[in-house]
Amino acid sequence: MALMEIIEFVDQAGKEIVHRIPESGSGEFKMGSQLIVRENQWGVFFRDGKALDTFGVGRHTLSTQNIPFLTALITTPLFGDTPFRAEVYYVNRSVYTDQKWGTTEPVLFRDSEFKMVRLRANGIYSIQVVDPKLLVLKLVGTRSIYTMRQIEDFLRGIIVGRLSDLLGESLDSVLDLPRYYDEIGAGLKARVKDDFYQYGLALVDFVVNAITPPEAVLKAIDERSGMEAIGGMDRYFQFKAAQAIGDIAQGGGGGGIADAAASGVGLGVGAGLGFMIPGMMQQAMQSGAQPKMRCPSCTKDIAFGSKFCPECGTDLEATVDCPQCQAKLAVGTKFCANCGQQIGAPAPAAAPEGGATTEGGEGTPTPTP
C-alpha cells in the first residue's frame, strides 16, 4: 500500500455526514504527511481503533512538533518502521435542513372534550454535528460512509416519542391545538435537544406543521363552530330544526320530526310542532334563514313565525282537543297523532234503548233489522 502524503476529502453531493479515509481497513501515513480539513469539515484521527484527536479547519502536518500525540507513535513504531497505520474520519459540520418528521401511526391522546382521540402530526427540523468524535464513536462506528438517510428514522422515532409525552402534559383538548403550535414546537425542541446532543448532534430548528385529529373529530369541531357562531347549542338546534321543517314544507322529503309526527310516535307530536315552530322559526329568521310553512286552512305558503295566516286569517297558534283522547292538536290536523281519531268528523250517534234508531221525523222509531 502506498504511503499517504496528502489526506483530504471533498463531498460533491453534500449528503454524507461522515466519510472515512481510507474507506476500508487502515491507511499508512508517514511523518510529514499533509492533512487538509476544509471549513465545513472536522477530521477525527484514529489509530488502533482509538480516537486520538480532532483537527479543525486548515492544513495540518503530521509531525511530532506540530501534533504532540504523535510522539507516542514514534517511540513505539509499528514493525519498527516510521510509517504508521491509522484512519481519518471526515465529519461534515454543515446544517442539514428540511428534514421531515411525522407519525407513522396515530398518537393516542386523552381529550377532555372527545375522550380518547388519535392524532397525527408532522413537521420539519434541521440538525448540525457539534461533537464529531462523539458522533463517530456512538453512531458511525467502523462504517466508511454515513449519510442522513441512515439516521433519519432513528431521529424521527425520538421526536414522536417525546411528542406523546408533551401532548399529554400541556394540552387539554384538540380544540386548543391551533393556538398551541408554537408552544408545542418550542417544548418539543427543548426535550429533544438533550436526546440529540448525546450523539454529538444539535437541533438547530424545529417546526410543527400540523397536528390533525381523525375526520370524525374534525366534523364534530365544525358542528361546534356552527353552534358558537349561532349562539349556543339551543339556538343551533332551533336553526337546524327550522331548516329541516322548511325543507319538508317545501316538499323536500320526510325524515326527522315530520316522520315522527306522521307515524304517531310520541304523545302529541303534532301539537308539539304547532307550539315549537313559531319560536324556532323566529330564531332561524334572525340567523338569516327564511323558511316557510303552509296554512292548514287555505294551504297557502306563508312565513314561519306568523301568528295569523295573511290569506285567510286563521289563528296559527290555536289548538283543538282530540274528541277521542283529548290530546292537544294544531288547528287543521286531520288525524290525531296520539290515537288516530279523525278530526272534524261527526262522532257516531249512540243507539237508543230497545235496539232501534230514529230515522226521519222526530220520535218515529225504525225497527232494527
C-alpha atoms as a printed R data frame, in Angstrom:
    type eleno elety resid chain resno        x      y      z
1   ATOM     1    CA   MET     A     1    0.000  0.000  0.000
2   ATOM     2    CA   ALA     A     2    1.360  3.436 -0.958
3   ATOM     3    CA   LEU     A     3    2.129  5.909  1.772
4   ATOM     4    CA   MET     A     4   -0.380  8.712  2.091
5   ATOM     5    CA   GLU     A     5    1.272 12.097  1.760
6   ATOM     6    CA   ILE     A     6   -1.890 14.217  1.288
7   ATOM     7    CA   ILE     A     7   -5.106 13.274  3.083
8   ATOM     8    CA   GLU     A     8   -8.287 15.098  2.053
9   ATOM     9    CA   PHE     A     9  -11.919 14.507  1.085
10  ATOM    10    CA   VAL     A    10  -14.475 16.537 -0.896
11  ATOM    11    CA   ASP     A    11  -18.187 15.584 -0.839
12  ATOM    12    CA   GLN     A    12  -19.574 16.829 -4.140
13  ATOM    13    CA   ALA     A    13  -23.190 15.837 -3.354
14  ATOM    14    CA   GLY     A    14  -23.100 17.150  0.223
15  ATOM    15    CA   LYS     A    15  -25.162 14.201  1.517
16  ATOM    16    CA   GLU     A    16  -22.527 12.434  3.616
17  ATOM    17    CA   ILE     A    17  -22.298 13.188  7.312
18  ATOM    18    CA   VAL     A    18  -19.147 11.093  7.779
19  ATOM    19    CA   HIS     A    19  -16.587  9.718  5.299
20  ATOM    20    CA   ARG     A    20  -13.619  7.604  6.321
21  ATOM    21    CA   ILE     A    21  -10.152  7.692  4.714
22  ATOM    22    CA   PRO     A    22   -9.342  5.021  3.654
23  ATOM    23    CA   GLU     A    23  -12.813  3.539  3.103
24  ATOM    24    CA   SER     A    24  -11.689  0.030  4.068
25  ATOM    25    CA   GLY     A    25   -9.056 -1.074  6.534
26  ATOM    26    CA   SER     A    26   -6.339  1.316  7.705
27  ATOM    27    CA   GLY     A    27   -4.034  3.535  5.697
28  ATOM    28    CA   GLU     A    28   -0.291  4.002  6.006
29  ATOM    29    CA   PHE     A    29    0.609  7.544  6.992
30  ATOM    30    CA   LYS     A    30    4.173  8.787  7.176
31  ATOM    31    CA   MET     A    31    5.596 11.627  9.175
32  ATOM    32    CA   GLY     A    32    5.277 14.918  7.316
33  ATOM    33    CA   SER     A    33    2.009 13.968  5.543
34  ATOM    34    CA   GLN     A    34   -0.445 16.813  4.962
35  ATOM    35    CA   LEU     A    35   -3.954 16.546  6.429
36  ATOM    36    CA   ILE     A    36   -6.333 19.066  4.800
37  ATOM    37    CA   VAL     A    37   -9.572 19.944  6.569
38  ATOM    38    CA   ARG     A    38  -11.991 22.326  4.834
39  ATOM    39    CA   GLU     A    39  -14.207 24.922  6.501
40  ATOM    40    CA   ASN     A    40  -17.266 22.664  6.554
41  ATOM    41    CA   GLN     A    41  -15.363 19.686  7.992
42  ATOM    42    CA   TRP     A    42  -13.702 18.161 11.012
43  ATOM    43    CA   GLY     A    43  -11.033 15.496 10.841
44  ATOM    44    CA   VAL     A    44  -11.125 12.837 13.579
45  ATOM    45    CA   PHE     A    45   -7.828 10.877 13.707
46  ATOM    46    CA   PHE     A    46   -7.910  7.200 14.749
47  ATOM    47    CA   ARG     A    47   -5.135  4.677 15.411
48  ATOM    48    CA   ASP     A    48   -5.563  1.141 16.698
49  ATOM    49    CA   GLY     A    49   -9.308  1.746 16.975
50  ATOM    50    CA   LYS     A    50   -8.873  4.720 19.302
51  ATOM    51    CA   ALA     A    51   -9.845  8.338 18.586
52  ATOM    52    CA   LEU     A    52   -6.676 10.334 19.261
53  ATOM    53    CA   ASP     A    53   -7.522 13.879 18.218
54  ATOM    54    CA   THR     A    54   -9.908 16.106 16.265
55  ATOM    55    CA   PHE     A    55   -8.498 18.512 13.658
56  ATOM    56    CA   GLY     A    56  -10.193 21.795 12.777
57  ATOM    57    CA   VAL     A    57  -10.064 23.861  9.604
58  ATOM    58    CA   GLY     A    58   -6.698 24.165  7.818
59  ATOM    59    CA   ARG     A    59   -3.624 22.233  6.633
60  ATOM    60    CA   HIS     A    60   -2.043 20.065  9.294
61  ATOM    61    CA   THR     A    61    1.423 18.477  9.042
62  ATOM    62    CA   LEU     A    62    1.688 15.139 10.779
63  ATOM    63    CA   SER     A    63    4.832 15.644 12.859
64  ATOM    64    CA   THR     A    64    5.837 15.300 16.494
65  ATOM    65    CA   GLN     A    65    6.476 19.042 16.694
66  ATOM    66    CA   ASN     A    66    3.014 20.089 15.485
67  ATOM    67    CA   ILE     A    67    0.948 17.218 16.889
68  ATOM    68    CA   PRO     A    68    2.054 16.114 20.387
69  ATOM    69    CA   PHE     A    69    0.098 12.843 20.395
70  ATOM    70    CA   LEU     A    70    2.268 11.525 17.555
71  ATOM    71    CA   THR     A    71    5.261 11.407 19.910
72  ATOM    72    CA   ALA     A    72    3.934  8.206 21.446
73  ATOM    73    CA   LEU     A    73    3.558  6.730 17.987
74  ATOM    74    CA   ILE     A    74    7.182  7.371 17.140
75  ATOM    75    CA   THR     A    75    8.503  5.920 20.402
76  ATOM    76    CA   THR     A    76    6.648  2.658 19.691
77  ATOM    77    CA   PRO     A    77    6.581  2.446 15.886
78  ATOM    78    CA   LEU     A    78    4.661 -0.286 14.143
79  ATOM    79    CA   PHE     A    79    7.072 -3.032 12.982
80  ATOM    80    CA   GLY     A    80    9.981 -0.715 13.799
81  ATOM    81    CA   ASP     A    81    9.144  1.420 10.756
82  ATOM    82    CA   THR     A    82    8.389  5.172 10.794
83  ATOM    83    CA   PRO     A    83    5.140  4.953  8.790
84  ATOM    84    CA   PHE     A    84    2.120  4.174 10.962
85  ATOM    85    CA   ARG     A    85   -1.328  2.827 10.203
86  ATOM    86    CA   ALA     A    86   -4.350  4.993 11.018
87  ATOM    87    CA   GLU     A    87   -7.721  6.288  9.725
88  ATOM    88    CA   VAL     A    88   -9.205  9.744  9.401
89  ATOM    89    CA   TYR     A    89  -12.962 10.316  9.666
90  ATOM    90    CA   TYR     A    90  -14.085 13.474  7.864
91  ATOM    91    CA   VAL     A    91  -17.217 14.816  9.578
92  ATOM    92    CA   ASN     A    92  -19.453 17.360  7.836
93  ATOM    93    CA   ARG     A    93  -20.280 20.345 10.045
94  ATOM    94    CA   SER     A    94  -22.919 21.838  7.688
95  ATOM    95    CA   VAL     A    95  -26.538 22.314  8.804
96  ATOM    96    CA   TYR     A    96  -28.844 19.662  7.355
97  ATOM    97    CA   THR     A    97  -32.094 21.497  6.642
98  ATOM    98    CA   ASP     A    98  -35.617 20.457  5.644
99  ATOM    99    CA   GLN     A    99  -35.551 17.136  7.459
100 ATOM   100    CA   LYS     A   100  -39.061 15.662  7.709
101 ATOM   101    CA   TRP     A   101  -40.631 14.135 10.785
102 ATOM   102    CA   GLY     A   102  -44.088 12.691 11.277
103 ATOM   103    CA   THR     A   103  -46.114  9.998 12.982
104 ATOM   104    CA   THR     A   104  -46.240  6.706 11.092
105 ATOM   105    CA   GLU     A   105  -49.088  5.609 13.385
106 ATOM   106    CA   PRO     A   106  -51.570  7.948 15.151
107 ATOM   107    CA   VAL     A   107  -50.650  9.020 18.682
108 ATOM   108    CA   LEU     A   108  -53.324  8.249 21.303
109 ATOM   109    CA   PHE     A   109  -54.365 11.364 23.249
110 ATOM   110    CA   ARG     A   110  -56.775 11.680 26.197
111 ATOM   111    CA   ASP     A   111  -59.034 14.623 25.312
112 ATOM   112    CA   SER     A   112  -61.271 16.429 27.799
113 ATOM   113    CA   GLU     A   113  -63.967 17.037 25.158
114 ATOM   114    CA   PHE     A   114  -63.818 13.957 22.924
115 ATOM   115    CA   LYS     A   115  -62.360 11.423 25.400
116 ATOM   116    CA   MET     A   116  -59.749  9.322 23.511
117 ATOM   117    CA   VAL     A   117  -58.514 10.804 20.215
118 ATOM   118    CA   ARG     A   118  -55.855  9.564 17.801
119 ATOM   119    CA   LEU     A   119  -53.683 12.394 16.475
120 ATOM   120    CA   ARG     A   120  -51.329 12.575 13.528
121 ATOM   121    CA   ALA     A   121  -48.528 15.132 13.472
122 ATOM   122    CA   ASN     A   122  -45.779 16.227 11.088
123 ATOM   123    CA   GLY     A   123  -43.217 18.961 10.616
124 ATOM   124    CA   ILE     A   124  -39.621 19.781  9.685
125 ATOM   125    CA   TYR     A   125  -36.346 20.211 11.538
126 ATOM   126    CA   SER     A   126  -32.659 20.891 10.892
127 ATOM   127    CA   ILE     A   127  -29.605 19.430 12.640
128 ATOM   128    CA   GLN     A   128  -25.866 20.001 12.817
129 ATOM   129    CA   VAL     A   129  -22.940 17.987 14.152
130 ATOM   130    CA   VAL     A   130  -21.383 19.721 17.181
131 ATOM   131    CA   ASP     A   131  -19.218 16.924 18.620
132 ATOM   132    CA   PRO     A   132  -17.641 14.935 15.778
133 ATOM   133    CA   LYS     A   133  -15.747 12.484 17.984
134 ATOM   134    CA   LEU     A   134  -18.932 11.607 19.923
135 ATOM   135    CA   LEU     A   135  -20.859 11.096 16.684
136 ATOM   136    CA   VAL     A   136  -18.250  8.724 15.272
137 ATOM   137    CA   LEU     A   137  -17.957  6.734 18.485
138 ATOM   138    CA   LYS     A   138  -21.706  6.365 19.194
139 ATOM   139    CA   LEU     A   139  -23.343  6.191 15.777
140 ATOM   140    CA   VAL     A   140  -20.884  5.728 12.920
141 ATOM   141    CA   GLY     A   141  -18.602  3.034 14.319
142 ATOM   142    CA   THR     A   142  -16.490  1.480 11.593
143 ATOM   143    CA   ARG     A   143  -18.739  2.450  8.666
144 ATOM   144    CA   SER     A   144  -16.862  4.062  5.828
145 ATOM   145    CA   ILE     A   145  -19.781  6.293  4.764
146 ATOM   146    CA   TYR     A   146  -22.606  7.573  6.928
147 ATOM   147    CA   THR     A   147  -25.481  9.585  5.408
148 ATOM   148    CA   MET     A   148  -28.561 11.386  6.684
149 ATOM   149    CA   ARG     A   149  -30.756  8.588  5.344
150 ATOM   150    CA   GLN     A   150  -29.190  6.131  7.776
151 ATOM   151    CA   ILE     A   151  -30.077  8.226 10.809
152 ATOM   152    CA   GLU     A   152  -33.378  9.921  9.905
153 ATOM   153    CA   ASP     A   153  -35.631  7.048 11.051
154 ATOM   154    CA   PHE     A   154  -33.827  6.945 14.392
155 ATOM   155    CA   LEU     A   155  -34.207 10.708 14.930
156 ATOM   156    CA   ARG     A   156  -37.871 10.626 13.870
157 ATOM   157    CA   GLY     A   157  -38.570  7.961 16.474
158 ATOM   158    CA   ILE     A   158  -37.065 10.156 19.198
159 ATOM   159    CA   ILE     A   159  -39.213 13.133 18.167
160 ATOM   160    CA   VAL     A   160  -42.502 11.188 18.030
161 ATOM   161    CA   GLY     A   161  -41.785  9.552 21.384
162 ATOM   162    CA   ARG     A   162  -41.278 12.923 23.059
163 ATOM   163    CA   LEU     A   163  -44.362 14.337 21.314
164 ATOM   164    CA   SER     A   164  -46.645 11.811 23.024
165 ATOM   165    CA   ASP     A   165  -45.423 12.867 26.475
166 ATOM   166    CA   LEU     A   166  -45.622 16.577 25.693
167 ATOM   167    CA   LEU     A   167  -49.202 16.477 24.379
168 ATOM   168    CA   GLY     A   168  -50.406 14.675 27.485
169 ATOM   169    CA   GLU     A   169  -48.821 17.271 29.777
170 ATOM   170    CA   SER     A   170  -49.532 20.567 28.007
171 ATOM   171    CA   LEU     A   171  -52.759 20.103 26.032
172 ATOM   172    CA   ASP     A   172  -56.283 19.704 27.389
173 ATOM   173    CA   SER     A   173  -58.321 19.382 24.194
174 ATOM   174    CA   VAL     A   174  -57.715 19.231 20.448
175 ATOM   175    CA   LEU     A   175  -59.943 22.308 20.228
176 ATOM   176    CA   ASP     A   176  -56.965 24.282 21.592
177 ATOM   177    CA   LEU     A   177  -54.441 22.899 19.084
178 ATOM   178    CA   PRO     A   178  -54.165 25.832 16.624
179 ATOM   179    CA   ARG     A   179  -53.056 28.343 19.242
180 ATOM   180    CA   TYR     A   180  -50.540 25.951 20.803
181 ATOM   181    CA   TYR     A   181  -48.477 25.049 17.720
182 ATOM   182    CA   ASP     A   182  -45.625 27.411 18.615
183 ATOM   183    CA   GLU     A   183  -45.617 26.342 22.273
184 ATOM   184    CA   ILE     A   184  -45.649 22.647 21.332
185 ATOM   185    CA   GLY     A   185  -42.825 23.194 18.836
186 ATOM   186    CA   ALA     A   186  -40.693 25.057 21.399
187 ATOM   187    CA   GLY     A   187  -41.373 22.494 24.120
188 ATOM   188    CA   LEU     A   188  -40.614 19.574 21.824
189 ATOM   189    CA   LYS     A   189  -37.365 21.188 20.660
190 ATOM   190    CA   ALA     A   190  -36.246 21.652 24.277
191 ATOM   191    CA   ARG     A   191  -36.955 18.000 25.121
192 ATOM   192    CA   VAL     A   192  -35.386 16.520 22.021
193 ATOM   193    CA   LYS     A   193  -32.262 18.697 22.278
194 ATOM   194    CA   ASP     A   194  -30.660 16.603 25.026
195 ATOM   195    CA   ASP     A   195  -31.521 13.361 23.228
196 ATOM   196    CA   PHE     A   196  -29.760 14.590 20.083
197 ATOM   197    CA   TYR     A   197  -26.757 16.006 21.930
198 ATOM   198    CA   GLN     A   198  -25.759 12.668 23.434
199 ATOM   199    CA   TYR     A   199  -24.942 11.597 19.871
200 ATOM   200    CA   GLY     A   200  -22.994 14.770 19.069
201 ATOM   201    CA   LEU     A   201  -25.909 16.441 17.241
202 ATOM   202    CA   ALA     A   202  -27.582 19.807 17.805
203 ATOM   203    CA   LEU     A   203  -31.211 20.543 16.899
204 ATOM   204    CA   VAL     A   204  -30.991 23.900 15.084
205 ATOM   205    CA   ASP     A   205  -34.615 24.440 14.026
206 ATOM   206    CA   PHE     A   206  -37.829 22.614 14.807
207 ATOM   207    CA   VAL     A   207  -41.277 23.358 13.345
208 ATOM   208    CA   VAL     A   208  -44.680 21.700 13.876
209 ATOM   209    CA   ASN     A   209  -46.607 21.950 10.598
210 ATOM   210    CA   ALA     A   210  -49.805 20.181 11.631
211 ATOM   211    CA   ILE     A   211  -51.403 18.088 14.346
212 ATOM   212    CA   THR     A   212  -54.641 16.650 12.996
213 ATOM   213    CA   PRO     A   213  -57.394 14.537 14.597
214 ATOM   214    CA   PRO     A   214  -59.497 11.997 12.629
215 ATOM   215    CA   GLU     A   215  -62.229 13.083 10.203
216 ATOM   216    CA   ALA     A   216  -64.993 12.305 12.697
217 ATOM   217    CA   VAL     A   217  -63.469 14.648 15.271
218 ATOM   218    CA   LEU     A   218  -62.935 17.378 12.651
219 ATOM   219    CA   LYS     A   219  -66.625 17.110 11.740
220 ATOM   220    CA   ALA     A   220  -67.594 17.440 15.403
221 ATOM   221    CA   ILE     A   221  -65.384 20.528 15.685
222 ATOM   222    CA   ASP     A   222  -67.126 22.050 12.645
223 ATOM   223    CA   GLU     A   223  -70.507 21.358 14.253
224 ATOM   224    CA   ARG     A   224  -69.382 23.031 17.459
225 ATOM   225    CA   SER     A   225  -68.122 26.046 15.500
226 ATOM   226    CA   GLY     A   226  -71.583 26.306 13.943
227 ATOM   227    CA   MET     A   227  -73.157 26.249 17.406
228 ATOM   228    CA   GLU     A   228  -70.913 29.030 18.665
229 ATOM   229    CA   ALA     A   229  -71.472 31.147 15.558
230 ATOM   230    CA   ILE     A   230  -75.261 30.956 16.003
231 ATOM   231    CA   GLY     A   231  -75.183 31.475 19.748
232 ATOM   232    CA   GLY     A   232  -75.043 28.169 21.603
233 ATOM   233    CA   MET     A   233  -76.463 24.675 21.449
234 ATOM   234    CA   ASP     A   234  -80.120 25.705 21.914
235 ATOM   235    CA   ARG     A   235  -80.041 28.222 19.112
236 ATOM   236    CA   TYR     A   236  -78.105 25.796 16.911
237 ATOM   237    CA   PHE     A   237  -80.752 23.116 17.432
238 ATOM   238    CA   GLN     A   238  -83.509 25.602 16.634
239 ATOM   239    CA   PHE     A   239  -81.715 26.633 13.474
240 ATOM   240    CA   LYS     A   240  -81.211 23.048 12.282
241 ATOM   241    CA   ALA     A   241  -84.822 22.145 13.093
242 ATOM   242    CA   ALA     A   242  -86.039 25.222 11.217
243 ATOM   243    CA   GLN     A   243  -84.065 24.224  8.146
244 ATOM   244    CA   ALA     A   244  -85.372 20.647  8.240
245 ATOM   245    CA   ILE     A   245  -89.016 21.673  8.686
246 ATOM   246    CA   GLY     A   246  -88.664 24.314  5.975
247 ATOM   247    CA   ASP     A   247  -87.437 21.687  3.533
248 ATOM   248    CA   ILE     A   248  -90.357 19.426  4.391
249 ATOM   249    CA   ALA     A   249  -92.870 22.263  3.977
250 ATOM   250    CA   GLN     A   250  -91.472 22.965  0.523
251 ATOM   251    CA   GLY     A   251  -91.746 19.307 -0.470
252 ATOM   252    CA   GLY     A   252  -88.146 18.384  0.379
253 ATOM   253    CA   GLY     A   253  -88.993 14.929  1.761
254 ATOM   254    CA   GLY     A   254  -89.581 13.210  5.039
255 ATOM   255    CA   GLY     A   255  -87.384 12.367  7.925
256 ATOM   256    CA   GLY     A   256  -86.778 13.544 11.436
257 ATOM   257    CA   ILE     A   257  -89.608 15.392 13.133
258 ATOM   258    CA   ALA     A   258  -92.098 15.074 10.254
259 ATOM   259    CA   ASP     A   259  -91.777 11.297 10.114
260 ATOM   260    CA   ALA     A   260  -92.268 11.074 13.855
261 ATOM   261    CA   ALA     A   261  -95.437 13.140 13.629
262 ATOM   262    CA   ALA     A   262  -96.766 11.219 10.623
263 ATOM   263    CA   SER     A   263  -96.201  7.823 12.196
264 ATOM   264    CA   GLY     A   264  -97.705  8.787 15.540
265 ATOM   265    CA   VAL     A   265  -94.504  8.282 17.541
266 ATOM   266    CA   GLY     A   266  -94.619 10.180 20.820
267 ATOM   267    CA   LEU     A   267  -97.517 11.761 22.612
268 ATOM   268    CA   GLY     A   268  -98.874 14.867 20.942
269 ATOM   269    CA   VAL     A   269  -96.012 15.321 18.438
270 ATOM   270    CA   GLY     A   270  -98.268 17.125 16.022
271 ATOM   271    CA   ALA     A   271  -99.328 19.561 18.697
272 ATOM   272    CA   GLY     A   272  -95.724 19.931 19.790
273 ATOM   273    CA   LEU     A   273  -94.813 21.055 16.311
274 ATOM   274    CA   GLY     A   274  -97.525 23.656 16.448
275 ATOM   275    CA   PHE     A   275  -96.047 25.084 19.629
276 ATOM   276    CA   MET     A   276  -92.383 24.784 18.613
277 ATOM   277    CA   ILE     A   277  -92.457 26.122 15.088
278 ATOM   278    CA   PRO     A   278  -93.126 29.836 15.788
279 ATOM   279    CA   GLY     A   279  -90.280 30.210 18.273
280 ATOM   280    CA   MET     A   280  -87.804 28.134 16.260
281 ATOM   281    CA   MET     A   281  -88.583 29.901 13.019
282 ATOM   282    CA   GLN     A   282  -88.176 33.293 14.617
283 ATOM   283    CA   GLN     A   283  -84.669 32.276 15.759
284 ATOM   284    CA   ALA     A   284  -83.875 30.863 12.339
285 ATOM   285    CA   MET     A   285  -85.013 34.047 10.588
286 ATOM   286    CA   GLN     A   286  -82.794 36.097 12.888
287 ATOM   287    CA   SER     A   287  -79.878 33.939 11.693
288 ATOM   288    CA   GLY     A   288  -80.596 34.811  8.059
289 ATOM   289    CA   ALA     A   289  -82.735 31.787  7.070
290 ATOM   290    CA   GLN     A   290  -86.199 32.433  5.580
291 ATOM   291    CA   PRO     A   291  -88.129 29.109  5.687
292 ATOM   292    CA   LYS     A   292  -91.857 28.888  5.041
293 ATOM   293    CA   MET     A   293  -94.828 26.932  6.347
294 ATOM   294    CA   ARG     A   294  -98.242 26.061  4.927
295 ATOM   295    CA   CYS     A   295 -101.503 27.367  6.348
296 ATOM   296    CA   PRO     A   296 -103.653 24.411  7.477
297 ATOM   297    CA   SER     A   297 -106.848 26.133  6.273
298 ATOM   298    CA   CYS     A   298 -106.103 27.676  2.866
299 ATOM   299    CA   THR     A   299 -102.838 25.735  2.169
300 ATOM   300    CA   LYS     A   300 -101.014 28.936  1.180
301 ATOM   301    CA   ASP     A   301  -97.247 29.169  1.854
302 ATOM   302    CA   ILE     A   302  -96.585 31.794  4.498
303 ATOM   303    CA   ALA     A   303  -93.520 32.882  6.505
304 ATOM   304    CA   PHE     A   304  -92.636 30.857  9.583
305 ATOM   305    CA   GLY     A   305  -93.332 32.673 12.811
306 ATOM   306    CA   SER     A   306  -96.653 34.134 11.603
307 ATOM   307    CA   LYS     A   307  -99.397 34.150 14.246
308 ATOM   308    CA   PHE     A   308 -102.200 34.528 11.709
309 ATOM   309    CA   CYS     A   309 -102.441 33.490  8.070
310 ATOM   310    CA   PRO     A   310 -102.282 36.648  5.906
311 ATOM   311    CA   GLU     A   311 -104.535 34.967  3.307
312 ATOM   312    CA   CYS     A   312 -107.453 33.585  5.333
313 ATOM   313    CA   GLY     A   313 -106.838 34.945  8.838
314 ATOM   314    CA   THR     A   314 -106.565 31.528 10.529
315 ATOM   315    CA   ASP     A   315 -105.140 31.678 14.055
316 ATOM   316    CA   LEU     A   316 -101.965 29.589 13.684
317 ATOM   317    CA   GLU     A   317 -101.339 29.355 17.434
318 ATOM   318    CA   ALA     A   318 -104.774 27.956 18.236
319 ATOM   319    CA   THR     A   319 -105.177 24.305 19.199
320 ATOM   320    CA   VAL     A   320 -108.059 21.845 19.251
321 ATOM   321    CA   ASP     A   321 -108.757 18.871 21.505
322 ATOM   322    CA   CYS     A   322 -108.983 15.374 20.123
323 ATOM   323    CA   PRO     A   323 -112.587 14.215 20.760
324 ATOM   324    CA   GLN     A   324 -111.327 10.725 21.498
325 ATOM   325    CA   CYS     A   325 -108.257 11.164 23.767
326 ATOM   326    CA   GLN     A   326 -108.353 14.941 24.476
327 ATOM   327    CA   ALA     A   327 -104.784 15.428 23.176
328 ATOM   328    CA   LYS     A   328 -103.828 18.990 22.162
329 ATOM   329    CA   LEU     A   329 -103.547 19.256 18.380
330 ATOM   330    CA   ALA     A   330 -102.683 22.046 15.965
331 ATOM   331    CA   VAL     A   331 -105.550 23.640 14.077
332 ATOM   332    CA   GLY     A   332 -106.062 21.874 10.750
333 ATOM   333    CA   THR     A   333 -104.862 18.475 11.943
334 ATOM   334    CA   LYS     A   334 -106.860 15.766 10.138
335 ATOM   335    CA   PHE     A   335 -105.955 12.834 12.358
336 ATOM   336    CA   CYS     A   336 -104.849 12.682 15.979
337 ATOM   337    CA   ALA     A   337 -101.177 11.710 16.227
338 ATOM   338    CA   ASN     A   338 -101.893 10.003 19.560
339 ATOM   339    CA   CYS     A   339 -104.934  7.799 18.915
340 ATOM   340    CA   GLY     A   340 -105.606  8.110 15.162
341 ATOM   341    CA   GLN     A   341 -109.056  9.658 15.559
342 ATOM   342    CA   GLN     A   342 -110.219 11.639 12.515
343 ATOM   343    CA   ILE     A   343 -110.520 15.278 13.497
344 ATOM   344    CA   GLY     A   344 -113.594 17.176 12.328
345 ATOM   345    CA   ALA     A   345 -115.692 14.052 11.592
346 ATOM   346    CA   PRO     A   346 -119.020 13.812 13.466
347 ATOM   347    CA   ALA     A   347 -118.983 11.451 16.421
348 ATOM   348    CA   PRO     A   348 -121.157  8.340 15.877
349 ATOM   349    CA   ALA     A   349 -124.670  8.671 17.339
350 ATOM   350    CA   ALA     A   350 -125.499  6.463 20.301
351 ATOM   351    CA   ALA     A   351 -128.183  3.825 19.642
352 ATOM   352    CA   PRO     A   352 -131.475  4.223 21.661
353 ATOM   353    CA   GLU     A   353 -132.515  1.592 24.120
354 ATOM   354    CA   GLY     A   354 -134.543 -1.204 22.601
355 ATOM   355    CA   GLY     A   355 -132.212 -1.706 19.680
356 ATOM   356    CA   ALA     A   356 -133.825  0.937 17.435
357 ATOM   357    CA   THR     A   357 -132.672  4.185 15.888
358 ATOM   358    CA   THR     A   358 -134.688  7.162 14.825
359 ATOM   359    CA   GLU     A   359 -134.987  7.916 11.149
360 ATOM   360    CA   GLY     A   360 -136.857 10.670  9.510
361 ATOM   361    CA   GLY     A   361 -139.020 12.784 11.789
362 ATOM   362    CA   GLU     A   362 -138.535 13.215 15.488
363 ATOM   363    CA   GLY     A   363 -139.853 10.365 17.603
364 ATOM   364    CA   THR     A   364 -140.505  7.958 14.720
365 ATOM   365    CA   PRO     A   365 -138.963  4.611 15.606
366 ATOM   366    CA   THR     A   366 -137.455  2.374 12.969
367 ATOM   367    CA   PRO     A   367 -137.035 -1.272 13.861
368 ATOM   368    CA   THR     A   368 -133.564 -2.631 13.859
369 ATOM   369    CA   PRO     A   369 -133.162 -5.410 11.315
